[in-house]
Amino acid sequence: MSDARIVIRRATERDAPVLGRLGAALIRVHHEFDRDRFLAPGKNPEEGYGRFLASQLGSDDTVVFVAERDGEVVGYVYAGIEPRSWKELRDVAGFVHDVFVVESARGTGTGERLLEAAAEWLIARGVPRVMLWTAEKNVPAQRLFARLGFRRTMVEMTREGEALRDAGPGRRPS
């Protein structure tokens, strides 16, 4: 069901504090998915992430949209244009780096509207594809992405901890 009270707009500098809070929530969720793979929140991720997202607002190659409900920001999406990458075997692409919606606004079409706003912005700048990464354990987001036409193209695999330390010529991790 779509919530008619949701308004999607470009983020501004004044949104930095709420973007920091939402970005910190995203960090915490991902860290809970996999404490070894994802960044630990640390002491004040709200300030750091808010400052980071605010730094992206003036770029011609990135965009941050927020979703407001009754004047309160309830979600955001951060996307950008990524150049050709030889190391990733990928041509120019739009990339959705973050999308996050607060619990009370989930299931209302807010995430879909944020993703579509980002995709429209990227497509208007001529990108031939829009890509994103999702945590393996983030099944609800994967369902949303698939419903919007995204398909699986890569699998990230990580080796760390004892498996990494036990590695060496002729040795296999236990």
OpenMM code with the backbone's topology and positions (N, CA, C; nanometers):
from openmm import Vec3, app, unit

residues = "MET SER ASP ALA ARG ILE VAL ILE ARG ARG ALA THR GLU ARG ASP ALA PRO VAL LEU GLY ARG LEU GLY ALA ALA LEU ILE ARG VAL HIS HIS GLU PHE ASP ARG ASP ARG PHE LEU ALA PRO GLY LYS ASN PRO GLU GLU GLY TYR GLY ARG PHE LEU ALA SER GLN LEU GLY SER ASP ASP THR VAL VAL PHE VAL ALA GLU ARG ASP GLY GLU VAL VAL GLY TYR VAL TYR ALA GLY ILE GLU PRO ARG SER TRP LYS GLU LEU ARG ASP VAL ALA GLY PHE VAL HIS ASP VAL PHE VAL VAL GLU SER ALA ARG GLY THR GLY THR GLY GLU ARG LEU LEU GLU ALA ALA ALA GLU TRP LEU ILE ALA ARG GLY VAL PRO ARG VAL MET LEU TRP THR ALA GLU LYS ASN VAL PRO ALA GLN ARG LEU PHE ALA ARG LEU GLY PHE ARG ARG THR MET VAL GLU MET THR ARG GLU GLY GLU ALA LEU ARG ASP ALA GLY PRO GLY ARG ARG PRO SER".split()
positions = [
    Vec3(0.0836, -0.1174, 0.0000),
    Vec3(0.0000, 0.0000, 0.0000),
    Vec3(0.0880, 0.1236, 0.0000),
    Vec3(0.0512, 0.2204, -0.0763),
    Vec3(0.1281, 0.3430, -0.0884),
    Vec3(0.0718, 0.4491, 0.0060),
    Vec3(0.1596, 0.5211, 0.0720),
    Vec3(0.1198, 0.6264, 0.1649),
    Vec3(0.1244, 0.7597, 0.0916),
    Vec3(0.0094, 0.8205, 0.0684),
    Vec3(0.0004, 0.9459, -0.0063),
    Vec3(0.0670, 1.0616, 0.0676),
    Vec3(0.0936, 1.0450, 0.1971),
    Vec3(0.1580, 1.1524, 0.2733),
    Vec3(0.3082, 1.1589, 0.2488),
    Vec3(0.3639, 1.0597, 0.1826),
    Vec3(0.5082, 1.0557, 0.1583),
    Vec3(0.5436, 1.1502, 0.0442),
    Vec3(0.6402, 1.2361, 0.0696),
    Vec3(0.6923, 1.3285, -0.0312),
    Vec3(0.8405, 1.2971, -0.0483),
    Vec3(0.8834, 1.2786, -0.1731),
    Vec3(1.0250, 1.2546, -0.2032),
    Vec3(1.0847, 1.3862, -0.2515),
    Vec3(1.1980, 1.4241, -0.1943),
    Vec3(1.2654, 1.5478, -0.2354),
    Vec3(1.4160, 1.5310, -0.2231),
    Vec3(1.4891, 1.6211, -0.2897),
    Vec3(1.6350, 1.6225, -0.2758),
    Vec3(1.6720, 1.6618, -0.1338),
    Vec3(1.7716, 1.5972, -0.0803),
    Vec3(1.8218, 1.6321, 0.0525),
    Vec3(1.8956, 1.7651, 0.0454),
    Vec3(1.8964, 1.8356, 0.1569),
    Vec3(1.9693, 1.9614, 0.1689),
    Vec3(2.0622, 1.9525, 0.2898),
    Vec3(2.1473, 2.0523, 0.3037),
    Vec3(2.2406, 2.0572, 0.4175),
    Vec3(2.1673, 2.0450, 0.5511),
    Vec3(2.0489, 2.1027, 0.5597),
    Vec3(1.9768, 2.0985, 0.6880),
    Vec3(1.9316, 1.9570, 0.7244),
    Vec3(1.9357, 1.8652, 0.6272),
    Vec3(1.8991, 1.7260, 0.6536),
    Vec3(2.0143, 1.6448, 0.7125),
    Vec3(2.1335, 1.7031, 0.7212),
    Vec3(2.2515, 1.6273, 0.7651),
    Vec3(2.2295, 1.5539, 0.8978),
    Vec3(2.1718, 1.6160, 1.0009),
    Vec3(2.1538, 1.5421, 1.1266),
    Vec3(2.0640, 1.4187, 1.1123),
    Vec3(1.9518, 1.4320, 1.0420),
    Vec3(1.8630, 1.3166, 1.0267),
    Vec3(1.9251, 1.2135, 0.9328),
    Vec3(1.9981, 1.2580, 0.8309),
    Vec3(2.0690, 1.1629, 0.7446),
    Vec3(2.1719, 1.0860, 0.8261),
    Vec3(2.2380, 1.1548, 0.9186),
    Vec3(2.3333, 1.0877, 1.0066),
    Vec3(2.2664, 0.9813, 1.0921),
    Vec3(2.1495, 1.0129, 1.1461),
    Vec3(2.0777, 0.9150, 1.2286),
    Vec3(2.0337, 0.7947, 1.1453),
    Vec3(1.9805, 0.8213, 1.0261),
    Vec3(1.9356, 0.7109, 0.9405),
    Vec3(2.0540, 0.6284, 0.8906),
    Vec3(2.1626, 0.6961, 0.8516),
    Vec3(2.2817, 0.6247, 0.8071),
    Vec3(2.3415, 0.5402, 0.9182),
    Vec3(2.3412, 0.5930, 1.0406),
    Vec3(2.3910, 0.5158, 1.1550),
    Vec3(2.3025, 0.3939, 1.1797),
    Vec3(2.1720, 0.4095, 1.1615),
    Vec3(2.0814, 0.2947, 1.1759),
    Vec3(2.1134, 0.1896, 1.0704),
    Vec3(2.1420, 0.2335, 0.9484),
    Vec3(2.1806, 0.1412, 0.8407),
    Vec3(2.3095, 0.0667, 0.8777),
    Vec3(2.4064, 0.1384, 0.9313),
    Vec3(2.5317, 0.0762, 0.9748),
    Vec3(2.5036, -0.0304, 1.0810),
    Vec3(2.4213, 0.0037, 1.1788),
    Vec3(2.3917, -0.0907, 1.2874),
    Vec3(2.3212, -0.2161, 1.2363),
    Vec3(2.2253, -0.1982, 1.1465),
    Vec3(2.1537, -0.3131, 1.0898),
    Vec3(2.2513, -0.4049, 1.0176),
    Vec3(2.3376, -0.3466, 0.9346),
    Vec3(2.4321, -0.4290, 0.8600),
    Vec3(2.5337, -0.4957, 0.9518),
    Vec3(2.5788, -0.4242, 1.0533),
    Vec3(2.6735, -0.4832, 1.1478),
    Vec3(2.6102, -0.6035, 1.2182),
    Vec3(2.4819, -0.5955, 1.2477),
    Vec3(2.4126, -0.7093, 1.3084),
    Vec3(2.4001, -0.8260, 1.2102),
    Vec3(2.3864, -0.7966, 1.0814),
    Vec3(2.3819, -0.9038, 0.9814),
    Vec3(2.5114, -0.9845, 0.9842),
    Vec3(2.6252, -0.9143, 0.9928),
    Vec3(2.7557, -0.9816, 0.9876),
    Vec3(2.8591, -0.8896, 1.0523),
    Vec3(2.8920, -0.9183, 1.1767),
    Vec3(2.9814, -0.8321, 1.2535),
    Vec3(3.1238, -0.8280, 1.1991),
    Vec3(3.1638, -0.9297, 1.1247),
    Vec3(3.2985, -0.9299, 1.0679),
    Vec3(3.3044, -0.8521, 0.9369),
    Vec3(3.2005, -0.8599, 0.8574),
    Vec3(3.2014, -0.7983, 0.7246),
    Vec3(3.1725, -0.6483, 0.7276),
    Vec3(3.0765, -0.6085, 0.8116),
    Vec3(3.0291, -0.4705, 0.8055),
    Vec3(3.0873, -0.3846, 0.9166),
    Vec3(3.1084, -0.2608, 0.8837),
    Vec3(3.1624, -0.1586, 0.9714),
    Vec3(3.0937, -0.1589, 1.1077),
    Vec3(3.1735, -0.1545, 1.2133),
    Vec3(3.1183, -0.1398, 1.3482),
    Vec3(3.0751, 0.0059, 1.3662),
    Vec3(2.9638, 0.0291, 1.4343),
    Vec3(2.9127, 0.1654, 1.4468),
    Vec3(3.0079, 0.2632, 1.5151),
    Vec3(3.0881, 0.2164, 1.6085),
    Vec3(3.1790, 0.3073, 1.6774),
    Vec3(3.1045, 0.4006, 1.7720),
    Vec3(3.1722, 0.5087, 1.8128),
    Vec3(3.1167, 0.5983, 1.9147),
    Vec3(3.0063, 0.6899, 1.8626),
    Vec3(3.0252, 0.7512, 1.7477),
    Vec3(2.9276, 0.8498, 1.7009),
    Vec3(2.9081, 0.8390, 1.5499),
    Vec3(2.8486, 0.7297, 1.5037),
    Vec3(2.8302, 0.7158, 1.3589),
    Vec3(2.7332, 0.8192, 1.3027),
    Vec3(2.6436, 0.8712, 1.3860),
    Vec3(2.5473, 0.9709, 1.3389),
    Vec3(2.6188, 1.0942, 1.2844),
    Vec3(2.7151, 1.1433, 1.3604),
    Vec3(2.7884, 1.2624, 1.3176),
    Vec3(2.8732, 1.2329, 1.1941),
    Vec3(2.9458, 1.1225, 1.1977),
    Vec3(3.0334, 1.0889, 1.0855),
    Vec3(2.9570, 1.0650, 0.9571),
    Vec3(2.8490, 0.9870, 0.9648),
    Vec3(2.7740, 0.9562, 0.8432),
    Vec3(2.6962, 1.0772, 0.7949),
    Vec3(2.6445, 1.1569, 0.8885),
    Vec3(2.5768, 1.2806, 0.8487),
    Vec3(2.6711, 1.3734, 0.7749),
    Vec3(2.7935, 1.3864, 0.8256),
    Vec3(2.8942, 1.4705, 0.7606),
    Vec3(2.9287, 1.4142, 0.6228),
    Vec3(2.9434, 1.2804, 0.6148),
    Vec3(2.9753, 1.2185, 0.4858),
    Vec3(2.8645, 1.2445, 0.3838),
    Vec3(2.7394, 1.2158, 0.4202),
    Vec3(2.6305, 1.2350, 0.3237),
    Vec3(2.6153, 1.3816, 0.2859),
    Vec3(2.6324, 1.4723, 0.3809),
    Vec3(2.6260, 1.6154, 0.3494),
    Vec3(2.7344, 1.6526, 0.2484),
    Vec3(2.8508, 1.5881, 0.2567),
    Vec3(2.9600, 1.6176, 0.1624),
    Vec3(2.9269, 1.5727, 0.0206),
    Vec3(2.8312, 1.4838, 0.0064),
    Vec3(2.7936, 1.4323, -0.1250),
    Vec3(2.6891, 1.5193, -0.1942),
    Vec3(2.6282, 1.6117, -0.1224),
    Vec3(2.5167, 1.6888, -0.1762),
    Vec3(2.5562, 1.7839, -0.2884),
    Vec3(2.6774, 1.8324, -0.2894),
    Vec3(2.7185, 1.9293, -0.3905),
    Vec3(2.7779, 1.8688, -0.5157),
    Vec3(2.7893, 1.7393, -0.5210),
    Vec3(2.8525, 1.6723, -0.6347),
    Vec3(2.7562, 1.6607, -0.7523),
    Vec3(2.8110, 1.6723, -0.8731),
    Vec3(2.7301, 1.6518, -0.9938),
    Vec3(2.7035, 1.5043, -1.0190),
    Vec3(2.7814, 1.4163, -0.9559),
    Vec3(2.7724, 1.2728, -0.9832),
    Vec3(2.7000, 1.1930, -0.8755),
    Vec3(2.6512, 1.2598, -0.7712),
    Vec3(2.5793, 1.1887, -0.6659),
    Vec3(2.4495, 1.2615, -0.6325),
    Vec3(2.3593, 1.1863, -0.5726),
    Vec3(2.2318, 1.2441, -0.5301),
    Vec3(2.1879, 1.1774, -0.4003),
    Vec3(2.1247, 1.2550, -0.3160),
    Vec3(2.0607, 1.2027, -0.1959),
    Vec3(1.9172, 1.2548, -0.1967),
    Vec3(1.8236, 1.1629, -0.1938),
    Vec3(1.6823, 1.1978, -0.1804),
    Vec3(1.6362, 1.1560, -0.0418),
    Vec3(1.5419, 1.2310, 0.0136),
    Vec3(1.4789, 1.1914, 0.1386),
    Vec3(1.3297, 1.1723, 0.1152),
    Vec3(1.2713, 1.0900, 0.1992),
    Vec3(1.1260, 1.0707, 0.2009),
    Vec3(1.0745, 1.1358, 0.3280),
    Vec3(0.9782, 1.2249, 0.3116),
    Vec3(0.9162, 1.2913, 0.4259),
    Vec3(0.7715, 1.2455, 0.4404),
    Vec3(0.7307, 1.2264, 0.5638),
    Vec3(0.5904, 1.1990, 0.5949),
    Vec3(0.5493, 1.2991, 0.7018),
    Vec3(0.4531, 1.3821, 0.6675),
    Vec3(0.4055, 1.4856, 0.7602),
    Vec3(0.5214, 1.5708, 0.8120),
    Vec3(0.6148, 1.6045, 0.7220),
    Vec3(0.7267, 1.6910, 0.7568),
    Vec3(0.8437, 1.6229, 0.8250),
    Vec3(0.8339, 1.4945, 0.8514),
    Vec3(0.9418, 1.4199, 0.9177),
    Vec3(1.0109, 1.3291, 0.8163),
    Vec3(1.1442, 1.3323, 0.8126),
    Vec3(1.2193, 1.2455, 0.7221),
    Vec3(1.2120, 1.1028, 0.7749),
    Vec3(1.1637, 1.0116, 0.6884),
    Vec3(1.1460, 0.8714, 0.7283),
    Vec3(1.2297, 0.7756, 0.6438),
    Vec3(1.3096, 0.8301, 0.5525),
    Vec3(1.3946, 0.7443, 0.4715),
    Vec3(1.4824, 0.8263, 0.3799),
    Vec3(1.5826, 0.7592, 0.3231),
    Vec3(1.6703, 0.8264, 0.2271),
    Vec3(1.7284, 0.7242, 0.1312),
    Vec3(1.7766, 0.7767, 0.0194),
    Vec3(1.8527, 0.6970, -0.0763),
    Vec3(1.9723, 0.7811, -0.1196),
    Vec3(2.0866, 0.7168, -0.1315),
    Vec3(2.2102, 0.7816, -0.1762),
    Vec3(2.2587, 0.7034, -0.2969),
    Vec3(2.2775, 0.7727, -0.4085),
    Vec3(2.3185, 0.7065, -0.5325),
    Vec3(2.4176, 0.7944, -0.6069),
    Vec3(2.4884, 0.7330, -0.7003),
    Vec3(2.5843, 0.8093, -0.7782),
    Vec3(2.6199, 0.7415, -0.9084),
    Vec3(2.6915, 0.8157, -0.9895),
    Vec3(2.7416, 0.7634, -1.1164),
    Vec3(2.8842, 0.7163, -1.0923),
    Vec3(2.9093, 0.5914, -1.1228),
    Vec3(3.0417, 0.5327, -1.1040),
    Vec3(3.1070, 0.5137, -1.2404),
    Vec3(3.2331, 0.5547, -1.2551),
    Vec3(3.3009, 0.5405, -1.3842),
    Vec3(3.3340, 0.3945, -1.4145),
    Vec3(3.3761, 0.3714, -1.5367),
    Vec3(3.4221, 0.2378, -1.5757),
    Vec3(3.5248, 0.1897, -1.4739),
    Vec3(3.5154, 0.0625, -1.4398),
    Vec3(3.6076, 0.0052, -1.3423),
    Vec3(3.6682, -0.1218, -1.3998),
    Vec3(3.7958, -0.1157, -1.4305),
    Vec3(3.8644, -0.2344, -1.4807),
    Vec3(3.8720, -0.3407, -1.3722),
    Vec3(3.8925, -0.3001, -1.2480),
    Vec3(3.9049, -0.3998, -1.1408),
    Vec3(3.7725, -0.4696, -1.1126),
    Vec3(3.6597, -0.4038, -1.1408),
    Vec3(3.5288, -0.4661, -1.1207),
    Vec3(3.4704, -0.5217, -1.2505),
    Vec3(3.5457, -0.5082, -1.3604),
    Vec3(3.4996, -0.5553, -1.4918),
    Vec3(3.3629, -0.4966, -1.5256),
    Vec3(3.3486, -0.3668, -1.4995),
    Vec3(3.2200, -0.3005, -1.5141),
    Vec3(3.2362, -0.1690, -1.5875),
    Vec3(3.1429, -0.1417, -1.6769),
    Vec3(3.1409, -0.0136, -1.7468),
    Vec3(3.0719, 0.0904, -1.6583),
    Vec3(3.0583, 0.2114, -1.7079),
    Vec3(2.9896, 0.3178, -1.6354),
    Vec3(2.8545, 0.2664, -1.5866),
    Vec3(2.8201, 0.3020, -1.4644),
    Vec3(2.6928, 0.2563, -1.4081),
    Vec3(2.6437, 0.3545, -1.3034),
    Vec3(2.5138, 0.3564, -1.2873),
    Vec3(2.4561, 0.4212, -1.1709),
    Vec3(2.4637, 0.3214, -1.0571),
    Vec3(2.4883, 0.3701, -0.9377),
    Vec3(2.5016, 0.2796, -0.8240),
    Vec3(2.4225, 0.3342, -0.7064),
    Vec3(2.3323, 0.2535, -0.6544),
    Vec3(2.2596, 0.2888, -0.5326),
    Vec3(2.3445, 0.2394, -0.4162),
    Vec3(2.4005, 0.3336, -0.3424),
    Vec3(2.4888, 0.2986, -0.2308),
    Vec3(2.4104, 0.2681, -0.1036),
    Vec3(2.3076, 0.3472, -0.0756),
    Vec3(2.2281, 0.3302, 0.0461),
    Vec3(2.0808, 0.3485, 0.0136),
    Vec3(1.9986, 0.2718, 0.0783),
    Vec3(1.8554, 0.3020, 0.0872),
    Vec3(1.8116, 0.2537, 0.2244),
    Vec3(1.7435, 0.3411, 0.2964),
    Vec3(1.6993, 0.3062, 0.4313),
    Vec3(1.5670, 0.3752, 0.4593),
    Vec3(1.4752, 0.2999, 0.5180),
    Vec3(1.3438, 0.3512, 0.5570),
    Vec3(1.3189, 0.3091, 0.7016),
    Vec3(1.2727, 0.4020, 0.7829),
    Vec3(1.2446, 0.3692, 0.9231),
    Vec3(1.1337, 0.2652, 0.9301),
    Vec3(1.1360, 0.1893, 1.0374),
    Vec3(1.0421, 0.0778, 1.0546),
    Vec3(0.8969, 0.1201, 1.0336),
    Vec3(0.8580, 0.2345, 1.0880),
    Vec3(0.7175, 0.2766, 1.0812),
    Vec3(0.6714, 0.3124, 0.9402),
    Vec3(0.7651, 0.3315, 0.8485),
    Vec3(0.7287, 0.3663, 0.7105),
    Vec3(0.7513, 0.2505, 0.6136),
    Vec3(0.7968, 0.1366, 0.6641),
    Vec3(0.8177, 0.0212, 0.5760),
    Vec3(0.6833, -0.0380, 0.5362),
    Vec3(0.6787, -0.0933, 0.4162),
    Vec3(0.5554, -0.1525, 0.3663),
    Vec3(0.4577, -0.0504, 0.3108),
    Vec3(0.5024, 0.0743, 0.2970),
    Vec3(0.4149, 0.1808, 0.2469),
    Vec3(0.4529, 0.2271, 0.1064),
    Vec3(0.5508, 0.1610, 0.0455),
    Vec3(0.5970, 0.2023, -0.0865),
    Vec3(0.7065, 0.3074, -0.0822),
    Vec3(0.7502, 0.3447, 0.0364),
    Vec3(0.8508, 0.4502, 0.0507),
    Vec3(0.9848, 0.4086, -0.0088),
    Vec3(1.0307, 0.2877, 0.0219),
    Vec3(1.1569, 0.2400, -0.0347),
    Vec3(1.1514, 0.2353, -0.1859),
    Vec3(1.0416, 0.1867, -0.2398),
    Vec3(1.0248, 0.1812, -0.3852),
    Vec3(1.0299, 0.3206, -0.4458),
    Vec3(0.9624, 0.4151, -0.3848),
    Vec3(0.9618, 0.5517, -0.4385),
    Vec3(1.1003, 0.6153, -0.4311),
    Vec3(1.1736, 0.5897, -0.3238),
    Vec3(1.3104, 0.6413, -0.3142),
    Vec3(1.3989, 0.5809, -0.4227),
    Vec3(1.3894, 0.4489, -0.4401),
    Vec3(1.4706, 0.3819, -0.5421),
    Vec3(1.4351, 0.4306, -0.6819),
    Vec3(1.3081, 0.4501, -0.7093),
    Vec3(1.2671, 0.4988, -0.8412),
    Vec3(1.3149, 0.6418, -0.8641),
    Vec3(1.3128, 0.7259, -0.7606),
    Vec3(1.3643, 0.8626, -0.7744),
    Vec3(1.5129, 0.8598, -0.8086),
    Vec3(1.5881, 0.7745, -0.7395),
    Vec3(1.7314, 0.7628, -0.7679),
    Vec3(1.7540, 0.7100, -0.9088),
    Vec3(1.6788, 0.6075, -0.9484),
    Vec3(1.6945, 0.5501, -1.0825),
    Vec3(1.6621, 0.6536, -1.1898),
    Vec3(1.5556, 0.7294, -1.1717),
    Vec3(1.5204, 0.8331, -1.2696),
    Vec3(1.6311, 0.9369, -1.2808),
    Vec3(1.6885, 0.9781, -1.1676),
    Vec3(1.7972, 1.0751, -1.1679),
    Vec3(1.9177, 1.0192, -1.2441),
    Vec3(1.9513, 0.8942, -1.2183),
    Vec3(2.0658, 0.8310, -1.2847),
    Vec3(2.0402, 0.8136, -1.4343),
    Vec3(1.9226, 0.7652, -1.4701),
    Vec3(1.8891, 0.7431, -1.6111),
    Vec3(1.8904, 0.8751, -1.6872),
    Vec3(1.8430, 0.9826, -1.6259),
    Vec3(1.8437, 1.1144, -1.6904),
    Vec3(1.9855, 1.1609, -1.7208),
    Vec3(2.0835, 1.1038, -1.6537),
    Vec3(2.2242, 1.1383, -1.6775),
    Vec3(2.2929, 1.0380, -1.7688),
    Vec3(2.2141, 0.9499, -1.8285),
    Vec3(2.2646, 0.8633, -1.9341),
    Vec3(2.3284, 0.7330, -1.8923),
    Vec3(2.3137, 0.6921, -1.7673),
    Vec3(2.3753, 0.5645, -1.7300),
    Vec3(2.3006, 0.4494, -1.7969),
    Vec3(2.3731, 0.3477, -1.8428),
    Vec3(2.3086, 0.2355, -1.9108),
    Vec3(2.2533, 0.1294, -1.8153),
    Vec3(2.2873, 0.1385, -1.6867),
    Vec3(2.2406, 0.0399, -1.5892),
    Vec3(2.2474, 0.1018, -1.4502),
    Vec3(2.1645, 0.0498, -1.3619),
    Vec3(2.1681, 0.0889, -1.2209),
    Vec3(2.1961, -0.0375, -1.1412),
    Vec3(2.2947, -0.0285, -1.0536),
    Vec3(2.3389, -0.1433, -0.9747),
    Vec3(2.3270, -0.1118, -0.8260),
    Vec3(2.3313, -0.2158, -0.7457),
    Vec3(2.3381, -0.2002, -0.6007),
    Vec3(2.3913, -0.3279, -0.5396),
    Vec3(2.4332, -0.3180, -0.4151),
    Vec3(2.4718, -0.4340, -0.3363),
    Vec3(2.3704, -0.4483, -0.2242),
    Vec3(2.3505, -0.5690, -0.1787),
    Vec3(2.2625, -0.5932, -0.0652),
    Vec3(2.3244, -0.7008, 0.0231),
    Vec3(2.3046, -0.6857, 0.1509),
    Vec3(2.3562, -0.7861, 0.2444),
    Vec3(2.2869, -0.9193, 0.2196),
    Vec3(2.3629, -1.0255, 0.2285),
    Vec3(2.3101, -1.1611, 0.2078),
    Vec3(2.1875, -1.1880, 0.2949),
    Vec3(2.1898, -1.1386, 0.4173),
    Vec3(2.0804, -1.1660, 0.5109),
    Vec3(1.9644, -1.0666, 0.5008),
    Vec3(1.9751, -0.9684, 0.4136),
    Vec3(1.8697, -0.8676, 0.4016),
    Vec3(1.7657, -0.9121, 0.2989),
    Vec3(1.6957, -1.0169, 0.3322),
    Vec3(1.5998, -1.0793, 0.2399),
    Vec3(1.4849, -0.9856, 0.2024),
    Vec3(1.4272, -0.9095, 0.2955),
    Vec3(1.3194, -0.8185, 0.2540),
    Vec3(1.3651, -0.7176, 0.1480),
    Vec3(1.4856, -0.6628, 0.1648),
    Vec3(1.5367, -0.5688, 0.0646),
    Vec3(1.5590, -0.6395, -0.0683),
    Vec3(1.6099, -0.7613, -0.0647),
    Vec3(1.6318, -0.8357, -0.1890),
    Vec3(1.5009, -0.8588, -0.2631),
    Vec3(1.3942, -0.8870, -0.1887),
    Vec3(1.2630, -0.9040, -0.2532),
    Vec3(1.2187, -0.7739, -0.3196),
    Vec3(1.2369, -0.6616, -0.2504),
    Vec3(1.2019, -0.5315, -0.3082),
    Vec3(1.2821, -0.5065, -0.4350),
    Vec3(1.4125, -0.5279, -0.4286),
    Vec3(1.4975, -0.5027, -0.5449),
    Vec3(1.4561, -0.5900, -0.6626),
    Vec3(1.4288, -0.7166, -0.6376),
    Vec3(1.3858, -0.8075, -0.7451),
    Vec3(1.2528, -0.7610, -0.8043),
    Vec3(1.1612, -0.7184, -0.7189),
    Vec3(1.0315, -0.6701, -0.7673),
    Vec3(1.0483, -0.5481, -0.8576),
    Vec3(1.1530, -0.4683, -0.8333),
    Vec3(1.1786, -0.3489, -0.9137),
    Vec3(1.2641, -0.3781, -1.0368),
    Vec3(1.2951, -0.5055, -1.0612),
    Vec3(1.3660, -0.5429, -1.1828),
    Vec3(1.5153, -0.5642, -1.1688),
    Vec3(1.5688, -0.5543, -1.0478),
    Vec3(1.7111, -0.5835, -1.0279),
    Vec3(1.7304, -0.7349, -1.0322),
    Vec3(1.8455, -0.7775, -1.0840),
    Vec3(1.8772, -0.9202, -1.0898),
    Vec3(2.0139, -0.9434, -1.0261),
    Vec3(2.0348, -1.0646, -0.9787),
    Vec3(2.1641, -1.1002, -0.9186),
    Vec3(2.2692, -1.1109, -1.0291),
    Vec3(2.3852, -1.0499, -1.0038),
    Vec3(2.4933, -1.0583, -1.1016),
    Vec3(2.6270, -1.0969, -1.0390),
    Vec3(2.6420, -1.0789, -0.9106),
    Vec3(2.7687, -1.1090, -0.8432),
    Vec3(2.7397, -1.1723, -0.7078),
    Vec3(2.8378, -1.2461, -0.6570),
    Vec3(2.8332, -1.2986, -0.5209),
    Vec3(2.9632, -1.2566, -0.4547),
    Vec3(2.9534, -1.1806, -0.3470),
    Vec3(3.0723, -1.1418, -0.2718),
    Vec3(3.1030, -1.2525, -0.1721),
    Vec3(3.2289, -1.2921, -0.1658),
    Vec3(3.2715, -1.3922, -0.0679),
    Vec3(3.3856, -1.3320, 0.0128),
    Vec3(3.3850, -1.3580, 0.1409),
    Vec3(3.4827, -1.2988, 0.2311),
    Vec3(3.5529, -1.4085, 0.3098),
    Vec3(3.6834, -1.3945, 0.3239),
    Vec3(3.7631, -1.4853, 0.4066),
    Vec3(3.8316, -1.3991, 0.5112),
    Vec3(3.8176, -1.4365, 0.6359),
    Vec3(3.8689, -1.3520, 0.7429),
    Vec3(3.8982, -1.4348, 0.8670),
    Vec3(3.9467, -1.3672, 0.9684),
    Vec3(3.9702, -1.4327, 1.0968),
    Vec3(4.0668, -1.5488, 1.0861),
    Vec3(4.0344, -1.6586, 1.1543),
    Vec3(4.1228, -1.7747, 1.1566),
    Vec3(4.1412, -1.8354, 1.0187),
    Vec3(4.0379, -1.8338, 0.9371),
    Vec3(4.0505, -1.8883, 0.8015),
    Vec3(4.1571, -1.8131, 0.7234),
    Vec3(4.1688, -1.6847, 0.7473),
    Vec3(4.2699, -1.6052, 0.6790),
    Vec3(4.4079, -1.6313, 0.7391),
    Vec3(4.4157, -1.6376, 0.8709),
    Vec3(4.5446, -1.6605, 0.9377),
    Vec3(4.5989, -1.8002, 0.9108),
    Vec3(4.5093, -1.8980, 0.8963),
    Vec3(4.5519, -2.0356, 0.8725),
    Vec3(4.5955, -2.0595, 0.7287),
    Vec3(4.5749, -1.9611, 0.6442),
    Vec3(4.6060, -1.9789, 0.5022),
    Vec3(4.7562, -1.9708, 0.4792),
    Vec3(4.7991, -2.0344, 0.3764),
    Vec3(4.9386, -2.0296, 0.3377),
    Vec3(4.9624, -2.1320, 0.2297),
    Vec3(5.0814, -2.1302, 0.1705),
    Vec3(5.1103, -2.2261, 0.0640),
    Vec3(5.0888, -2.3695, 0.1115),
    Vec3(5.0074, -2.4427, 0.0401),
    Vec3(4.9839, -2.5830, 0.0700),
    Vec3(4.8927, -2.6085, 0.1885),
    Vec3(4.8404, -2.5030, 0.2497),
    Vec3(4.7516, -2.5207, 0.3653),
    Vec3(4.6113, -2.4756, 0.3296),
    Vec3(4.5175, -2.5411, 0.3868),
    Vec3(4.3769, -2.5029, 0.3666),
    Vec3(4.3195, -2.4598, 0.5004),
    Vec3(4.2314, -2.3628, 0.4962),
    Vec3(4.1681, -2.3229, 0.6226),
    Vec3(4.0878, -2.4385, 0.6808),
    Vec3(4.0828, -2.4453, 0.8122),
    Vec3(4.0078, -2.5539, 0.8769),
    Vec3(3.8597, -2.5252, 0.8776),
] * unit.nanometer
topology = app.Topology()
chain = topology.addChain("A")
for resn in residues:
    res = topology.addResidue(resn, chain)
    for name in ("N", "CA", "C"):
        topology.addAtom(name, app.Element.getBySymbol(name[0]), res)
